[in-house]
Amino acid sequence: MAIEPQSMAWMAGQRGPDRTGARWCEVVTKWPCLEHVIADGGKGRERGVKLANEARSAQAQKPEAVSRQVITMGLPT
């Protein structure tokens, strides 16, 4: 489940056993302006953010690319 914390709007949800990094990457890459992910220590989410950052980095290498910042991840302090 993905929720925008300011408005508490539900942004994405999935019911099922597939919580892999590749699947979370698909969810995360739908929001090109995403800056930070607040999550517990789930390995699938962590891997998904890492894969999304790698994809952003690869896109940034292209001359016509719009610069996107790295997605950070962690619990609020």
BAFI-3210 file (N, C-alpha, C; in Angstrom, 3 decimals, decimal comma, padded with zeros to 6 digits):
// residues 77
n [1|2|3|4|5|6|7|8|9|10|11|12|13|14|15|16|17|18|19|20|21|22|23|24|25|26|27|28|29|30|31|32|33|34|35|36|37|38|39|40|41|42|43|44|45|46|47|48|49|50|51|52|53|54|55|56|57|58|59|60|61|62|63|64|65|66|67|68|69|70|71|72|73|74|75|76|77]
n.u [000,844|000,524|000,647|000,025|001,539|000,824|-001,840|-003,007|-003,950|-004,766|-002,587|-001,660|-002,246|-001,970|-002,939|-001,713|000,809|003,127|005,613|008,011|011,202|011,344|008,651|007,855|009,449|008,184|005,872|006,910|008,207|006,149|005,725|007,375|008,355|008,743|010,242|010,868|010,553|008,651|008,934|008,779|011,328|011,133|012,360|011,657|010,517|012,724|014,564|013,086|013,111|015,837|016,220|014,598|016,014|018,354|017,321|016,536|019,043|020,189|018,505|019,176|021,562|021,034|020,935|018,577|017,280|015,397|016,533|016,427|016,039|017,654|015,818|015,067|014,917|013,287|012,273|010,340|012,031]
n.v [-001,157|002,247|005,437|008,897|010,977|013,616|014,216|011,830|010,309|007,435|005,941|003,696|000,183|-003,275|-006,577|-009,579|-012,151|-011,133|-009,193|-008,260|-006,672|-005,884|-005,612|-003,547|-001,558|-001,071|000,160|002,451|003,841|004,980|007,462|010,043|012,293|011,617|011,896|010,941|007,958|006,660|004,044|000,789|-001,621|-003,294|-005,619|-005,910|-003,420|-001,788|-002,780|-002,185|000,651|001,040|-000,078|001,679|004,059|003,376|003,179|005,835|007,020|005,906|007,025|009,693|009,868|010,207|012,629|014,198|014,004|014,816|016,144|014,204|013,794|011,668|009,067|009,011|006,968|005,958|005,882|008,460|010,930]
n.w [000,000|-000,745|000,558|000,548|002,799|003,772|002,986|003,457|001,389|-000,447|-002,582|-003,959|-004,092|-003,385|-003,311|-002,459|-002,958|-004,150|-003,364|-004,194|-004,937|-007,635|-008,289|-006,534|-007,574|-010,009|-009,048|-007,736|-009,819|-011,201|-010,238|-011,075|-009,742|-007,160|-003,997|-001,406|000,496|003,023|005,102|006,665|007,461|005,181|002,872|000,158|-000,548|-000,051|-001,949|-004,247|-004,259|-004,571|-007,145|-008,617|-008,268|-009,630|-012,211|-012,607|-012,563|-014,856|-016,783|-016,464|-017,763|-020,390|-023,014|-023,384|-021,015|-018,084|-015,115|-012,241|-008,768|-006,328|-004,791|-001,443|001,536|004,486|007,972|009,588|011,534]
ca.u [000,000|001,247|-000,201|000,666|001,391|000,198|-003,289|-003,417|-004,599|-004,279|-002,052|-001,497|-002,484|-001,897|-003,159|-001,149|002,106|004,271|006,100|009,419|011,781|010,959|007,245|007,825|010,058|007,113|004,983|007,640|008,549|004,960|005,764|008,713|008,782|008,841|011,492|011,165|009,664|008,603|008,569|009,515|012,518|010,816|013,409|011,101|010,428|014,099|015,103|012,337|013,636|017,182|016,057|014,066|017,129|019,229|016,644|016,645|020,431|020,378|017,779|019,898|022,699|020,568|021,008|017,277|016,678|015,136|017,248|015,589|016,856|017,649|014,743|015,560|013,974|013,477|011,189|010,513|012,783]
ca.v [000,000|003,512|006,527|010,212|011,260|014,900|014,155|010,458|009,748|006,124|006,098|002,391|-000,963|-004,572|-007,703|-010,780|-012,567|-010,535|-007,953|-008,241|-005,390|-005,552|-005,168|-002,233|-000,626|-000,703|001,091|003,688|004,572|005,671|008,820|010,535|013,371|011,069|012,281|010,185|006,850|006,350|002,630|-000,029|-002,217|-004,353|-005,823|-005,681|-001,968|-001,279|-003,157|-001,438|002,019|000,953|-000,281|002,918|005,012|002,952|003,552|007,290|007,317|005,551|008,032|010,966|009,818|010,581|014,082|014,868|013,652|015,808|015,731|013,741|013,535|010,317|008,804|008,593|006,061|005,775|006,288|009,847|011,050]
ca.w [000,000|-000,774|001,027|000,613|004,229|004,109|002,810|003,768|000,203|-000,829|-003,922|-004,611|-003,233|-004,045|-002,420|-003,042|-002,432|-004,846|-002,765|-004,551|-005,308|-009,013|-008,267|-005,901|-008,523|-010,945|-008,359|-007,457|-011,042|-011,706|-009,702|-011,404|-008,841|-005,804|-003,356|-000,188|000,838|004,445|005,162|007,615|006,871|004,219|001,863|-001,172|-000,753|-000,108|-003,261|-005,250|-004,293|-005,155|-008,586|-009,185|-008,312|-010,727|-013,458|-012,722|-012,896|-016,268|-017,569|-016,363|-018,669|-021,718|-023,191|-023,288|-019,734|-017,051|-013,911|-011,140|-007,606|-005,780|-003,827|-000,135|002,185|005,917|008,863|010,031|012,793]
c.u [000,903|000,272|000,615|000,456|000,720|-001,321|-003,886|-004,190|-003,941|-003,864|-001,918|-001,766|-002,436|-002,113|-002,608|000,254|003,312|004,633|007,601|009,888|011,368|009,525|007,124|008,451|009,018|006,186|005,664|007,902|007,342|004,911|007,157|009,218|008,884|010,208|011,861|010,108|009,779|008,106|009,317|010,681|012,250|011,853|012,899|011,012|011,812|014,726|014,400|012,819|015,024|017,098|015,531|015,158|018,112|018,621|016,719|018,058|020,714|019,687|018,532|021,087|022,318|020,547|019,677|016,605|016,475|015,798|016,254|016,491|016,717|016,507|015,388|014,500|014,303|012,252|011,412|011,259|012,144]
c.v [001,237|004,627|007,816|010,731|012,580|014,803|012,814|009,825|008,414|006,199|004,775|001,291|-002,247|-005,646|-008,931|-011,046|-011,853|-009,178|-007,817|-006,830|-004,957|-005,017|-003,784|-001,183|-000,163|000,334|002,455|004,496|005,266|007,124|009,397|011,647|012,905|011,382|011,395|009,115|006,618|004,914|001,941|-000,683|-003,330|-004,440|-005,564|-004,202|-001,358|-001,558|-002,380|-000,007|002,032|000,792|000,986|003,984|004,660|003,334|005,061|007,692|007,027|006,564|009,359|011,023|010,248|012,097|014,813|014,659|014,868|015,295|015,359|013,434|012,098|010,198|008,352|007,731|005,960|006,198|007,730|009,890|012,039]
c.w [000,000|-000,425|001,037|002,030|004,591|004,053|003,225|002,603|-000,148|-002,292|-004,678|-003,600|-004,029|-002,993|-003,104|-002,537|-003,051|-004,250|-003,025|-004,892|-006,699|-009,056|-007,630|-006,803|-009,533|-010,323|-008,203|-008,726|-011,676|-011,237|-009,935|-010,490|-007,387|-005,225|-002,182|000,044|002,341|004,547|006,285|006,875|005,879|003,107|000,448|-001,496|-000,891|-001,471|-004,379|-005,384|-004,916|-006,678|-009,268|-009,279|-009,428|-012,075|-013,677|-013,133|-014,366|-017,179|-017,584|-017,302|-020,081|-021,855|-023,008|-021,936|-018,833|-015,781|-012,815|-009,954|-007,134|-004,779|-002,531|000,526|003,665|006,697|009,274|011,358|013,729]
res [m|a|i|e|p|q|s|m|a|w|m|a|g|q|r|g|p|d|r|t|g|a|r|w|c|e|v|v|t|k|w|p|c|l|e|h|v|i|a|d|g|g|k|g|r|e|r|g|v|k|l|a|n|e|a|r|s|a|q|a|q|k|p|e|a|v|s|r|q|v|i|t|m|g|l|p|t]
***
